Amino acid sequence: MGTPTTRPATLDDVARAAGVSRATASRVLGGYGFASPDTRDRVTAAAERLGYVPNTAARALVRGAGVRLVVVASGTDATVLDDPYVDRVVSAAARVCAPQGIGVALEWLPLTAPSCLRRLGEDRSVHGMVLVNTTAAVLAEVPARLRGRVASIGTGSPAVPSFDVDNAAGAEAVLRHLYTRGRRRIAMVTGLRWLACAERSVTAYQTLMRTAGLPVRLVTGDFTADRGGPAALEALTRWPDTDAIFAASDATALGAIAALRGRGFRVPHDVAVAGFDDIPYAAVSSPTLTTATHPVARIAAAAATAVLHGRRVPPVTAFPSSLVARESA
């Protein structure tokens, strides 16, 4: 005959032991609403005697406080969920939220349907959101229930604070480095042009080139290595005298290096290549990649902390970016 099991004490058990209603026991243990000192003492004593452990998730759902932070990544299709950048945001958010008993979930938001955010606003399990790849259309659809518990990595609005890298300064540092190394025919492979935050690098590039009296050579990219190779070859086809390529991401830059070397170009002797992000592989690639820093983990942690604690923060928080000079440029 097996040993009988003892079930955990429930809120109903506590209420019966204290001689009060379930609702009164819930108010006392939840720390809200009115109850007399005697009632509070009886309920607390009963809970301790029975070893009652409150269900914090259920309590949060009742209060509408939520039990999960949702990282919402906008994109043209669901492949945005495979982006290593998004992985790093989720990881940093989880490190912030786990000690508070808040989970982290990831959702794709189609660019054509930003109104899908309303569903998250109606979900009482959602504590707040961190938006990635933000657009004006997305910001306009932020649910009223979650205002004050939403942050954006990228473009913000008066109601949604923004956390991001100062990619204009980082891009400028890389471009000035290329210039000091004697490069005068610098092409840029951009990021996704529909992202307003990605345009800051493009604007910095255009301003510096025009100020220096140098030609502006833009090729549209998408931050991926797959696009980096074709974009670099397109630049050399359109402008054969190109002596440097600045890519909006390290992945794009590494794709460009692979394609250029495959066509017999020597990097950096024939064409210098530089990126942006300083991903771990940039320090061990061949050649090692000149780039600018992008503290993704710090940015995501700051955004998640603001959401988790409902802190008042400046409308824009920009994290510095600095040059990392290596062999490729």
Residue frames as qw, qx, qy, qz and C-alpha x, y, z in Angstrom:
[[0.000, 0.890, 0.457, 0.000, 0.00, 0.00, 0.00],
 [0.457, 0.465, -0.012, 0.758, 1.51, 3.32, -1.08],
 [0.257, -0.334, -0.398, 0.815, 2.14, 6.34, 1.09],
 [0.172, 0.833, 0.525, -0.008, -0.78, 8.77, 0.88],
 [0.391, 0.292, 0.116, 0.865, 0.03, 12.04, -0.85],
 [0.111, -0.685, -0.426, 0.581, -0.75, 15.42, 0.64],
 [0.369, 0.694, 0.389, 0.482, -2.15, 17.97, -1.77],
 [0.267, 0.125, -0.161, 0.942, -1.00, 21.60, -1.53],
 [0.026, 0.586, 0.579, -0.565, -3.23, 23.92, 0.47],
 [0.199, 0.537, 0.519, 0.635, -5.61, 26.02, -1.59],
 [0.084, -0.266, 0.100, -0.955, -7.10, 29.45, -1.08],
 [0.664, -0.401, -0.369, -0.511, -10.40, 27.75, -0.15],
 [0.740, -0.236, -0.545, 0.316, -8.58, 25.82, 2.60],
 [0.290, 0.073, -0.312, 0.902, -7.18, 29.05, 4.02],
 [0.349, -0.340, -0.142, -0.861, -10.59, 30.73, 3.92],
 [0.757, -0.386, -0.473, -0.235, -12.26, 27.83, 5.78],
 [0.667, -0.156, -0.491, 0.538, -9.52, 27.67, 8.40],
 [0.161, 0.064, -0.208, 0.963, -9.76, 31.43, 9.00],
 [0.083, 0.590, 0.734, -0.327, -13.56, 31.46, 8.98],
 [0.163, 0.595, -0.067, -0.784, -13.83, 34.00, 6.15],
 [0.764, 0.578, 0.203, -0.202, -15.00, 34.01, 2.57],
 [0.793, 0.149, 0.296, 0.511, -12.68, 33.09, -0.30],
 [0.302, 0.815, 0.144, 0.473, -12.86, 36.68, -1.57],
 [0.388, -0.903, 0.142, -0.119, -11.78, 38.05, 1.81],
 [0.817, -0.350, 0.323, 0.326, -8.87, 35.60, 2.03],
 [0.663, 0.460, 0.277, 0.522, -7.82, 36.61, -1.48],
 [0.045, 0.935, 0.030, 0.351, -7.89, 40.32, -0.57],
 [0.591, -0.769, 0.239, 0.047, -5.79, 39.79, 2.53],
 [0.802, -0.179, 0.405, 0.401, -3.18, 37.59, 0.87],
 [0.555, 0.577, 0.318, 0.507, -3.13, 39.78, -2.24],
 [0.378, -0.304, -0.164, 0.859, -2.63, 42.95, -0.22],
 [0.084, -0.208, -0.324, -0.919, -5.53, 44.87, -1.71],
 [0.481, -0.518, -0.507, -0.493, -8.94, 46.02, -0.55],
 [0.356, -0.560, 0.367, -0.652, -10.30, 46.42, 3.01],
 [0.765, -0.244, -0.596, 0.019, -10.14, 43.88, 5.84],
 [0.505, -0.823, 0.104, -0.241, -10.09, 44.39, 9.61],
 [0.041, 0.665, -0.718, 0.202, -6.83, 43.81, 11.54],
 [0.650, -0.194, 0.669, -0.303, -8.37, 40.75, 13.23],
 [0.873, 0.425, 0.165, -0.177, -9.37, 39.27, 9.88],
 [0.476, 0.745, -0.463, 0.062, -5.93, 39.89, 8.45],
 [0.251, -0.541, 0.761, -0.256, -4.29, 38.18, 11.43],
 [0.784, 0.023, 0.554, -0.278, -6.57, 35.12, 11.14],
 [0.810, 0.577, -0.019, -0.101, -6.05, 34.74, 7.40],
 [0.284, 0.754, -0.577, 0.135, -2.29, 35.20, 7.65],
 [0.436, -0.413, 0.748, -0.282, -2.03, 32.71, 10.51],
 [0.863, 0.213, 0.391, -0.237, -4.12, 30.15, 8.62],
 [0.681, 0.691, -0.240, -0.030, -1.98, 30.53, 5.50],
 [0.056, 0.675, -0.705, 0.207, 1.21, 30.01, 7.50],
 [0.623, -0.226, 0.675, -0.323, -0.20, 27.02, 9.39],
 [0.860, 0.351, 0.331, -0.164, -1.34, 25.31, 6.20],
 [0.500, -0.296, 0.547, 0.602, 1.79, 26.19, 4.23],
 [0.524, 0.744, 0.410, -0.064, -0.26, 27.97, 1.59],
 [0.383, -0.249, 0.394, 0.798, 1.78, 29.17, -1.41],
 [0.425, 0.685, 0.227, -0.546, -0.09, 31.78, -3.49],
 [0.656, 0.377, 0.511, 0.407, -0.32, 31.36, -7.25],
 [0.165, -0.567, 0.076, 0.804, 1.49, 34.52, -8.33],
 [0.084, 0.059, 0.677, 0.728, 0.62, 33.95, -11.98],
 [0.102, -0.620, -0.759, -0.171, -3.09, 33.71, -11.25],
 [0.221, -0.743, -0.327, 0.541, -2.91, 36.79, -9.05],
 [0.173, -0.350, 0.336, 0.857, -1.16, 38.75, -11.79],
 [0.008, 0.296, 0.766, 0.571, -3.80, 37.69, -14.30],
 [0.160, -0.733, -0.647, 0.134, -6.60, 38.82, -11.99],
 [0.212, -0.721, -0.085, 0.655, -4.93, 42.22, -11.53],
 [0.588, 0.795, 0.146, 0.036, -4.29, 42.50, -15.27],
 [0.261, -0.831, 0.416, 0.261, -0.56, 42.87, -14.57],
 [0.771, 0.535, -0.326, -0.114, 0.40, 40.00, -16.88],
 [0.815, -0.432, 0.367, 0.121, 3.01, 37.28, -16.58],
 [0.750, 0.113, 0.396, 0.517, 4.96, 37.66, -19.80],
 [0.042, 0.736, -0.206, -0.644, 6.82, 40.30, -21.74],
 [0.772, 0.461, 0.421, 0.118, 6.38, 39.98, -25.50],
 [0.226, -0.467, 0.441, 0.732, 9.17, 40.89, -27.90],
 [0.615, 0.651, 0.407, -0.177, 7.33, 41.92, -31.07],
 [0.354, -0.332, 0.533, 0.693, 9.46, 41.82, -34.22],
 [0.565, 0.680, 0.153, -0.441, 8.01, 43.52, -37.30],
 [0.266, -0.346, 0.732, 0.524, 8.96, 42.22, -40.71],
 [0.509, 0.287, -0.415, -0.697, 7.77, 41.47, -44.21],
 [0.833, -0.039, -0.498, -0.239, 7.62, 37.77, -43.34],
 [0.821, -0.560, 0.024, -0.111, 8.24, 35.40, -40.45],
 [0.818, 0.239, -0.243, 0.463, 11.94, 34.97, -41.28],
 [0.031, -0.754, 0.273, -0.597, 12.56, 38.00, -39.05],
 [0.804, -0.533, 0.124, -0.233, 12.15, 35.56, -36.14],
 [0.947, 0.031, -0.011, 0.320, 15.36, 33.83, -37.28],
 [0.295, 0.820, -0.206, 0.446, 17.41, 37.04, -37.15],
 [0.665, -0.085, -0.504, 0.544, 20.35, 36.67, -34.69],
 [0.004, 0.322, -0.188, 0.928, 19.72, 40.28, -33.65],
 [0.654, -0.406, -0.178, -0.614, 16.23, 39.33, -32.47],
 [0.834, -0.174, -0.496, 0.167, 17.67, 36.32, -30.63],
 [0.429, 0.118, -0.417, 0.792, 19.99, 38.63, -28.70],
 [0.312, -0.377, 0.039, -0.871, 17.10, 40.93, -27.76],
 [0.813, -0.341, -0.331, -0.337, 15.06, 38.00, -26.43],
 [0.755, -0.048, -0.497, 0.425, 18.03, 36.65, -24.47],
 [0.190, 0.223, -0.332, 0.897, 18.77, 40.00, -22.82],
 [0.514, -0.380, -0.090, -0.764, 15.09, 40.54, -21.99],
 [0.844, -0.257, -0.462, -0.091, 14.87, 37.08, -20.41],
 [0.563, 0.044, -0.507, 0.652, 17.82, 37.84, -18.12],
 [0.118, -0.255, 0.208, -0.937, 16.01, 40.94, -16.88],
 [0.649, -0.256, -0.185, -0.692, 12.58, 39.35, -16.51],
 [0.706, -0.060, -0.706, 0.027, 13.38, 35.91, -15.07],
 [0.266, 0.002, -0.670, 0.693, 14.25, 37.12, -11.54],
 [0.341, 0.013, 0.214, -0.915, 10.85, 38.86, -11.43],
 [0.428, 0.229, 0.850, -0.204, 8.92, 35.74, -12.44],
 [0.529, 0.659, 0.046, -0.532, 8.03, 37.22, -15.82],
 [0.738, 0.115, 0.582, 0.322, 8.40, 35.07, -18.92],
 [0.098, 0.582, -0.341, -0.732, 9.47, 36.30, -22.34],
 [0.680, 0.413, 0.606, 0.031, 7.69, 35.43, -25.60],
 [0.131, -0.332, 0.472, 0.806, 8.50, 36.29, -29.21],
 [0.524, 0.601, 0.582, -0.158, 5.93, 37.19, -31.86],
 [0.307, 0.079, 0.493, 0.810, 6.12, 38.23, -35.50],
 [0.260, 0.693, 0.368, -0.562, 4.10, 41.28, -36.51],
 [0.543, 0.422, 0.529, 0.497, 3.45, 41.43, -40.28],
 [0.161, -0.181, 0.066, 0.968, 4.18, 44.88, -41.68],
 [0.223, -0.262, -0.563, -0.751, 0.88, 44.74, -43.52],
 [0.570, -0.554, -0.539, -0.279, -1.11, 44.08, -40.36],
 [0.195, 0.296, -0.541, 0.763, 0.11, 46.22, -37.45],
 [0.584, -0.381, 0.009, -0.716, -3.42, 46.10, -36.00],
 [0.799, -0.100, -0.591, 0.037, -2.56, 42.57, -34.78],
 [0.220, 0.246, -0.576, 0.748, -1.10, 44.36, -31.76],
 [0.540, -0.350, 0.037, -0.764, -4.67, 44.80, -30.50],
 [0.867, -0.161, -0.455, -0.121, -4.85, 41.09, -29.73],
 [0.569, 0.070, -0.551, 0.606, -1.88, 41.46, -27.37],
 [0.133, -0.311, 0.234, -0.912, -3.56, 44.42, -25.74],
 [0.742, -0.282, -0.139, -0.592, -6.59, 42.26, -24.94],
 [0.816, -0.009, -0.559, 0.147, -4.48, 39.42, -23.54],
 [0.501, -0.819, 0.102, -0.259, -4.35, 39.80, -19.75],
 [0.912, -0.248, 0.063, 0.320, -1.29, 37.54, -19.59],
 [0.578, 0.507, 0.008, 0.639, 0.79, 40.23, -21.35],
 [0.455, -0.653, -0.235, 0.558, 2.69, 42.46, -18.93],
 [0.078, 0.845, -0.149, -0.508, 4.23, 44.63, -21.65],
 [0.829, 0.485, 0.209, 0.185, 6.00, 44.71, -24.99],
 [0.304, -0.609, 0.395, 0.617, 9.37, 45.48, -26.50],
 [0.692, 0.682, 0.180, -0.155, 9.01, 46.43, -30.16],
 [0.490, -0.365, 0.546, 0.573, 11.76, 45.60, -32.66],
 [0.230, 0.188, 0.643, 0.706, 11.90, 46.99, -36.23],
 [0.103, 0.642, 0.557, -0.517, 9.43, 49.70, -35.28],
 [0.167, 0.346, 0.467, 0.796, 7.52, 51.78, -37.82],
 [0.235, -0.064, 0.160, -0.957, 5.11, 54.68, -37.42],
 [0.659, -0.163, -0.466, -0.567, 2.24, 52.33, -38.31],
 [0.626, -0.171, -0.722, 0.241, 3.22, 49.95, -35.51],
 [0.175, -0.037, -0.471, 0.864, 3.54, 52.74, -32.96],
 [0.398, -0.136, -0.119, -0.899, 0.08, 54.00, -33.88],
 [0.746, -0.193, -0.521, -0.368, -1.41, 50.61, -32.98],
 [0.247, 0.153, -0.782, 0.551, 0.07, 50.28, -29.48],
 [0.424, -0.570, -0.681, -0.175, -2.85, 49.17, -27.24],
 [0.227, -0.733, 0.101, -0.633, -4.07, 51.75, -24.73],
 [0.850, -0.509, -0.077, -0.107, -4.04, 49.15, -21.91],
 [0.877, -0.091, -0.034, 0.470, -0.28, 48.68, -22.32],
 [0.269, 0.808, -0.085, 0.518, 0.74, 52.31, -22.58],
 [0.365, -0.780, 0.409, -0.303, 3.53, 52.95, -20.13],
 [0.747, -0.299, 0.594, 0.015, 4.55, 49.30, -20.48],
 [0.810, 0.503, 0.231, 0.194, 5.87, 49.40, -24.06],
 [0.248, -0.748, 0.366, 0.496, 9.34, 50.31, -25.31],
 [0.778, 0.627, 0.021, -0.035, 10.79, 50.41, -28.80],
 [0.601, -0.386, 0.432, 0.551, 14.21, 49.36, -30.01],
 [0.353, 0.347, 0.534, 0.685, 14.45, 51.78, -32.87],
 [0.092, -0.383, -0.190, -0.899, 12.03, 54.59, -33.65],
 [0.107, -0.380, -0.765, 0.509, 9.83, 55.77, -30.80],
 [0.112, -0.654, -0.441, -0.604, 6.95, 58.18, -30.30],
 [0.216, -0.538, 0.288, -0.763, 5.73, 60.54, -27.55],
 [0.816, -0.342, 0.114, -0.451, 3.96, 57.56, -25.94],
 [0.991, -0.019, 0.006, 0.133, 6.62, 54.90, -26.60],
 [0.254, -0.843, 0.417, 0.226, 10.23, 55.53, -25.51],
 [0.816, 0.530, -0.228, 0.039, 13.01, 54.53, -27.87],
 [0.606, -0.608, 0.472, 0.200, 16.22, 52.66, -27.05],
 [0.839, 0.525, 0.061, 0.131, 18.82, 52.28, -29.78],
 [0.690, -0.217, 0.166, 0.670, 22.44, 52.58, -30.81],
 [0.127, 0.849, -0.091, -0.504, 23.76, 55.88, -32.13],
 [0.794, 0.189, 0.473, 0.332, 24.37, 54.29, -35.52],
 [0.376, 0.912, 0.037, 0.160, 24.91, 57.66, -37.19],
 [0.245, -0.860, 0.448, -0.006, 27.96, 58.28, -34.99],
 [0.755, -0.221, 0.598, 0.154, 29.16, 54.71, -35.48],
 [0.716, 0.569, 0.338, 0.222, 28.79, 54.96, -39.25],
 [0.170, 0.967, -0.154, 0.107, 30.63, 58.27, -39.25],
 [0.499, -0.676, 0.534, 0.090, 33.53, 56.76, -37.27],
 [0.787, 0.081, 0.565, 0.237, 33.88, 53.90, -39.76],
 [0.556, 0.770, 0.232, 0.211, 33.66, 56.19, -42.78],
 [0.055, -0.954, 0.294, -0.024, 36.25, 58.60, -41.39],
 [0.661, -0.423, 0.593, 0.182, 38.54, 55.63, -40.80],
 [0.747, 0.401, 0.460, 0.262, 38.14, 54.56, -44.43],
 [0.304, 0.942, 0.023, 0.142, 38.89, 58.10, -45.54],
 [0.304, -0.844, 0.438, 0.058, 42.04, 58.36, -43.43],
 [0.712, -0.181, 0.636, 0.235, 43.22, 55.08, -44.96],
 [0.071, -0.355, 0.551, 0.752, 43.07, 56.71, -48.39],
 [0.238, 0.405, 0.861, 0.192, 39.73, 55.37, -49.63],
 [0.120, 0.295, -0.037, -0.947, 37.88, 57.86, -51.82],
 [0.509, 0.013, -0.545, -0.667, 35.37, 55.77, -53.79],
 [0.132, -0.012, 0.879, -0.458, 33.27, 54.34, -50.97],
 [0.495, -0.246, -0.569, -0.609, 30.02, 52.54, -51.73],
 [0.340, -0.160, 0.663, -0.648, 27.45, 51.78, -49.03],
 [0.388, -0.236, -0.843, -0.288, 25.24, 48.71, -48.80],
 [0.379, -0.371, 0.191, -0.826, 22.26, 49.91, -46.78],
 [0.191, 0.111, 0.907, -0.358, 19.93, 48.13, -44.39],
 [0.115, 0.584, 0.791, 0.141, 16.18, 47.84, -44.83],
 [0.117, 0.233, 0.118, 0.958, 15.15, 51.24, -46.16],
 [0.417, -0.614, -0.463, -0.483, 11.68, 51.09, -44.60],
 [0.637, -0.535, -0.405, 0.380, 13.26, 51.26, -41.15],
 [0.028, 0.968, 0.004, 0.250, 13.59, 54.90, -40.10],
 [0.595, -0.729, 0.303, 0.153, 16.36, 54.05, -37.64],
 [0.799, 0.038, 0.400, 0.447, 18.39, 52.37, -40.41],
 [0.421, 0.806, 0.209, 0.360, 18.25, 55.57, -42.43],
 [0.342, -0.918, 0.144, 0.139, 20.41, 57.37, -39.88],
 [0.668, -0.305, 0.486, 0.474, 23.47, 55.52, -41.19],
 [0.526, 0.534, 0.484, 0.451, 22.51, 56.37, -44.77],
 [0.014, 0.982, 0.136, 0.127, 22.11, 60.05, -43.90],
 [0.513, -0.741, 0.308, 0.303, 25.50, 60.08, -42.15],
 [0.673, 0.031, 0.540, 0.505, 27.10, 58.46, -45.20],
 [0.377, 0.746, 0.400, 0.376, 25.51, 60.91, -47.65],
 [0.184, -0.982, -0.009, 0.030, 26.47, 63.92, -45.54],
 [0.583, -0.584, 0.407, 0.391, 30.10, 62.89, -45.18],
 [0.636, 0.234, 0.540, 0.500, 30.53, 61.98, -48.84],
 [0.259, 0.850, 0.326, 0.322, 29.05, 65.25, -50.05],
 [0.330, -0.928, 0.099, 0.142, 31.00, 67.32, -47.53],
 [0.585, -0.444, 0.513, 0.445, 34.22, 65.69, -48.72],
 [0.398, 0.629, -0.343, -0.573, 33.26, 66.17, -52.37],
 [0.145, -0.198, 0.955, 0.167, 33.11, 62.40, -52.93],
 [0.481, -0.074, -0.584, -0.650, 30.53, 60.45, -54.96],
 [0.599, -0.111, 0.546, -0.576, 27.49, 58.94, -53.22],
 [0.470, 0.180, -0.794, -0.341, 27.08, 55.28, -54.15],
 [0.553, -0.141, 0.573, -0.589, 24.19, 53.46, -52.50],
 [0.458, 0.022, -0.827, -0.325, 23.13, 49.85, -52.99],
 [0.678, -0.372, 0.100, -0.626, 20.09, 48.57, -51.15],
 [0.321, 0.171, -0.914, 0.180, 20.65, 45.74, -48.68],
 [0.686, -0.469, -0.310, -0.462, 18.68, 43.99, -45.96],
 [0.442, -0.679, 0.500, -0.307, 21.25, 43.39, -43.18],
 [0.955, -0.086, 0.277, -0.062, 21.80, 39.77, -44.30],
 [0.403, -0.459, 0.663, 0.432, 24.91, 37.96, -45.54],
 [0.568, 0.387, 0.697, 0.205, 22.91, 36.53, -48.46],
 [0.311, 0.919, 0.240, 0.034, 22.29, 40.03, -49.78],
 [0.338, -0.815, 0.278, 0.380, 25.80, 41.26, -48.97],
 [0.566, -0.127, 0.634, 0.511, 27.52, 39.33, -51.76],
 [0.389, 0.612, 0.576, 0.377, 25.24, 40.37, -54.63],
 [0.050, -0.980, -0.168, 0.094, 25.14, 43.95, -53.36],
 [0.435, -0.659, 0.379, 0.483, 28.95, 44.20, -53.28],
 [0.495, 0.090, 0.671, 0.545, 29.24, 42.80, -56.80],
 [0.229, 0.830, 0.483, 0.158, 26.51, 45.19, -57.97],
 [0.201, -0.926, 0.059, 0.313, 28.53, 48.10, -56.58],
 [0.443, -0.425, 0.567, 0.550, 31.68, 46.97, -58.43],
 [0.434, 0.419, 0.691, 0.398, 29.70, 46.47, -61.63],
 [0.106, 0.927, 0.355, 0.065, 28.10, 49.92, -61.47],
 [0.040, -0.962, 0.263, -0.057, 31.23, 51.70, -60.25],
 [0.924, 0.175, -0.240, 0.241, 34.36, 49.67, -61.16],
 [0.357, 0.540, -0.409, 0.643, 36.68, 52.12, -59.39],
 [0.663, -0.666, -0.035, -0.339, 35.06, 51.49, -55.98],
 [0.441, 0.433, -0.672, 0.407, 37.83, 51.05, -53.41],
 [0.041, -0.055, 0.783, -0.618, 35.78, 50.51, -50.24],
 [0.479, -0.417, -0.609, -0.476, 32.42, 49.13, -49.19],
 [0.163, -0.148, 0.614, -0.758, 30.69, 50.14, -45.99],
 [0.414, -0.308, -0.800, -0.306, 27.93, 47.69, -45.06],
 [0.442, -0.543, 0.052, -0.711, 25.12, 48.51, -42.65],
 [0.851, -0.420, 0.214, -0.231, 25.69, 45.24, -40.77],
 [0.279, -0.554, 0.773, 0.131, 28.54, 42.84, -40.14],
 [0.701, 0.203, 0.684, -0.028, 26.56, 39.99, -41.71],
 [0.578, 0.801, 0.127, -0.087, 26.27, 42.00, -44.92],
 [0.036, 0.852, -0.509, -0.113, 29.97, 42.89, -44.79],
 [0.499, -0.315, 0.804, 0.069, 31.00, 39.25, -44.38],
 [0.711, 0.475, 0.517, -0.029, 28.79, 38.27, -47.30],
 [0.378, 0.909, -0.132, -0.116, 30.45, 41.00, -49.35],
 [0.217, -0.690, 0.678, 0.127, 33.96, 39.78, -48.48],
 [0.660, 0.007, 0.750, 0.047, 33.12, 36.22, -49.48],
 [0.643, 0.684, 0.342, -0.027, 31.72, 37.34, -52.85],
 [0.186, 0.926, -0.306, -0.121, 34.60, 39.71, -53.59],
 [0.357, -0.528, 0.760, 0.125, 37.23, 37.09, -52.82],
 [0.712, 0.246, 0.658, 0.001, 35.33, 34.62, -54.97],
 [0.561, 0.811, 0.162, 0.038, 35.73, 37.02, -57.90],
 [0.765, 0.239, -0.064, 0.595, 39.45, 37.49, -57.29],
 [0.035, -0.851, 0.088, -0.517, 39.36, 40.80, -55.42],
 [0.569, -0.019, -0.589, 0.574, 41.80, 41.12, -52.52],
 [0.398, -0.826, -0.185, -0.353, 40.39, 42.52, -49.28],
 [0.104, 0.866, 0.278, -0.402, 41.54, 45.08, -48.26],
 [0.425, -0.277, 0.419, 0.753, 44.20, 45.59, -50.97],
 [0.092, 0.299, 0.623, 0.717, 41.77, 46.02, -53.87],
 [0.396, -0.578, -0.313, -0.642, 38.60, 46.81, -51.95],
 [0.018, 0.127, -0.716, 0.686, 38.35, 47.57, -48.24],
 [0.497, -0.457, -0.614, -0.408, 35.24, 46.33, -46.46],
 [0.005, -0.114, 0.621, -0.776, 33.77, 47.51, -43.16],
 [0.357, -0.475, -0.760, -0.261, 30.57, 46.65, -41.31],
 [0.297, -0.442, 0.250, -0.809, 28.54, 47.61, -38.28],
 [0.837, -0.383, -0.210, -0.332, 27.60, 45.62, -35.13],
 [0.038, 0.572, -0.765, 0.293, 30.90, 44.03, -33.98],
 [0.938, -0.153, -0.070, -0.302, 29.37, 40.55, -33.80],
 [0.708, -0.523, 0.463, 0.105, 31.66, 37.90, -32.24],
 [0.849, 0.256, 0.356, 0.294, 32.61, 36.40, -35.63],
 [0.329, 0.933, -0.056, 0.133, 33.95, 39.77, -36.80],
 [0.309, -0.818, 0.485, -0.004, 37.05, 39.29, -34.62],
 [0.607, -0.274, 0.731, 0.147, 37.91, 35.86, -36.04],
 [0.748, 0.614, 0.231, -0.099, 36.87, 36.13, -39.69],
 [0.579, -0.251, 0.438, 0.640, 39.48, 36.17, -42.44],
 [0.322, 0.292, -0.421, 0.796, 40.38, 38.95, -42.73],
 [0.183, -0.499, -0.657, 0.535, 39.15, 40.19, -39.36],
 [0.116, 0.713, 0.531, 0.442, 36.42, 42.76, -39.87],
 [0.113, 0.017, -0.196, 0.974, 36.64, 46.50, -39.28],
 [0.259, -0.605, -0.701, -0.274, 33.33, 47.57, -37.76],
 [0.164, -0.443, 0.255, -0.844, 31.57, 49.70, -35.12],
 [0.039, -0.074, -0.898, 0.431, 30.20, 48.54, -31.80],
 [0.519, -0.312, -0.350, -0.714, 26.50, 47.86, -31.23],
 [0.061, -0.155, 0.833, -0.528, 25.64, 47.00, -27.58],
 [0.520, -0.247, -0.592, -0.564, 22.50, 45.02, -28.36],
 [0.531, -0.332, -0.744, 0.233, 22.35, 43.30, -24.96],
 [0.178, -0.235, -0.390, 0.872, 22.59, 46.59, -23.05],
 [0.288, -0.046, -0.260, -0.921, 19.96, 48.22, -25.26],
 [0.576, -0.274, -0.675, -0.371, 17.51, 45.34, -24.92],
 [0.455, -0.303, -0.691, 0.473, 18.09, 45.08, -21.16],
 [0.011, -0.136, -0.211, 0.968, 17.37, 48.79, -20.74],
 [0.443, -0.120, -0.413, -0.787, 14.18, 48.53, -22.80],
 [0.599, -0.289, -0.741, -0.088, 12.98, 45.45, -20.90],
 [0.331, -0.232, -0.581, 0.706, 13.77, 47.08, -17.54],
 [0.180, 0.019, 0.003, -0.984, 11.75, 50.17, -18.47],
 [0.580, -0.189, -0.543, -0.576, 8.79, 47.98, -19.43],
 [0.573, -0.215, -0.767, 0.194, 9.04, 45.68, -16.43],
 [0.320, -0.355, -0.524, 0.705, 9.15, 48.43, -13.83],
 [0.091, 0.849, 0.492, 0.169, 7.09, 51.06, -15.65],
 [0.448, -0.485, -0.057, 0.749, 9.87, 53.59, -15.19],
 [0.308, 0.933, 0.111, -0.148, 9.67, 57.07, -16.63],
 [0.672, -0.173, 0.358, 0.624, 12.54, 57.37, -19.08],
 [0.071, 0.535, -0.248, -0.804, 13.64, 59.96, -21.66],
 [0.751, 0.505, 0.099, -0.413, 11.84, 59.73, -25.03],
 [0.792, 0.523, -0.303, 0.087, 15.11, 58.63, -26.66],
 [0.624, -0.643, 0.425, 0.127, 18.01, 56.74, -25.11],
 [0.718, 0.634, -0.285, 0.013, 20.96, 56.43, -27.52],
 [0.829, -0.436, 0.256, 0.240, 23.84, 54.10, -26.72],
 [0.070, 0.817, -0.442, -0.363, 27.28, 55.10, -28.08],
 [0.939, 0.271, 0.161, 0.138, 28.99, 53.29, -30.93],
 [0.184, -0.829, 0.436, 0.298, 32.73, 53.35, -31.56],
 [0.637, 0.595, -0.461, -0.165, 35.16, 52.19, -34.23],
 [0.801, -0.341, 0.483, 0.092, 36.82, 48.77, -34.04],
 [0.429, 0.738, -0.443, -0.275, 39.65, 48.84, -36.60],
 [0.811, -0.181, 0.551, 0.085, 40.81, 45.46, -37.90],
 [0.453, -0.227, 0.649, 0.568, 42.35, 43.95, -41.05],
 [0.444, 0.537, 0.684, 0.217, 39.54, 44.33, -43.61],
 [0.219, 0.877, 0.230, 0.360, 39.85, 48.13, -43.86]]
